[in-house]
């Protein structure tokens, strides 16, 4: 999987900004990316502090651009741009204070075209990575929400490698109708889950997955009632209406999604049941637990969360990540 992604990023080199330039894991990954000439690297932080941390860890970051928000010559222009983007929701003083933080500063580098993509979250929470992205880069045209997916792969031997996609496992707690001030529904919960499915399918294709999408629940084809059953059913209907080119079915249980025998028994005639490789969860509890079971008990390597719906590739790291995960997530982010 990564051989193909590396070919892609080498063919179209990008510049990535890391928001936590003094973190040893970031510096290790940056050193490796630079050594392999995969992409340009910007490290956010005090120049002396970044260099000292690199020296302490014996990381060669020659070739990286180190930018300190405290001394950045373009800060005034950056503040002015952020004030315009926030449209009165932040004063110039508040914008300047936020831009002294690596997460906001790095995001504005992407917004202003100084970098192509961003990777953060080694020390920041997911919310602290998504918030500036939503405020500054914003969602892409036609998108109503930010979601996420994980790409998981496992080598089963005999050159049989299975790569799958799971969404949303990290961002949306649940799905509720959006209403205006008069109480009118402007975007339904099912439309939101359908958008997650469509975005996840698009991301899956980046990893050479031909998406076969299962919208999951505790019920298959109406065998159960209540809970998330109607949400999964309606989201499936919305996707089929919007994207008839996508292979999708639901609602279905996980066993029906992955076992051809069970799938065709419970959901006869479905082109997805038993053969799914892209799994859409109706609640974050199910998604987060599900991908971690696959990772910890199923032996899958998990990459993500990969953020979906934003106007630029901005991704979040787990605070428990290691340097190899940072390196691989940087390649994924640049490939997107």
C-alpha positions, 0 to 999 in steps of 0.5 A: 500500500505504501509503495504506491503512495510513495510513488504518488508523492514522489511524482507530485512533491508537496510541502507538509507542515508539522504543528509540533516541531519540537516533538521527538516523534515528529523530528524522527519522521521529518528526518526520514521524509527529508532523507528519502526526498519525499516532500518538503517539511515545515516545522513550527516552533522556536528555531533554537528549541527545534534544533536543540531537540533534533540534536538531542535525538540525533535527527538530521533535519537539514532541509526542513524549514523551521518557522517560529510564530513569535518571529514570523515576518508575515504575521501581520498579514496572517492576522489580517487574513484571519480576521477576515476569515473569522468575520467579526467572531475574533478581534485582531488581538484574539487572532494574533494570540491564537496564531502564536499557537502551532495548530492555528499558525500551521493551519494558516500556512496551509490556507495562505498557500505556504504549505500544501497539507498539515499533520498535527495532534502528537500533543494536541487533541483531535478537537484542537486540530479540527477547530482551526481547520474548520474556522480557517480552511473550512469544509470543501464545496458541497460538504456539510460536516467534517468526519474521519476514517481509518484505513486498516490493512493486514497481510494474510500471507500468500500475497493476500493483503486485505485493506479496508476502510472504517468511518466515522471512528473519531469525530462525530459522536452521533448524527442529529438533524440540523434545524434553523432558528424556526425549527425547520430541518435543514439537513437530516441525520441520515443525510449526514451519515450518507455524506460520511459514506460518500466521503469515506468511499472517495478516500478508500479509492486513494488506497486502491480500495474498490469501495463496497460499502456496508452501512452497519447496525445491529440489524440486517434488512429490517430484522431489528427495530429501534436504535440506529436501524432507521438511520442506517436504512435512510442513509443507505437510501440517500447514498443510492439516490445521490450516488447510484454508481456506488456499491452500497447496502444497509442496514446490515450487521457486521457478520453479514457484511464480511461473511459471504455465507451469512451475508447472502443468507441474511441479505440475499442478492446484495452486491455488498453483503459478504464482500464489504470493505468500507464500513460505515458506523452509525455511532462513534462508540461502535466505530471507535471500538470496532477499529480498535478490535480489528487493530488489537485483536485482528492484527490490522495496522490502522492509519488515521484518523484521516479527516474527511470533508475539509478543503485541504488535507489536514490530518490528526495524529493519535497522542499515543503515536510513534515515529513510524506512524507519523512518517506513514500518516505524513505520506498519506496526508501528502498523497491526499 
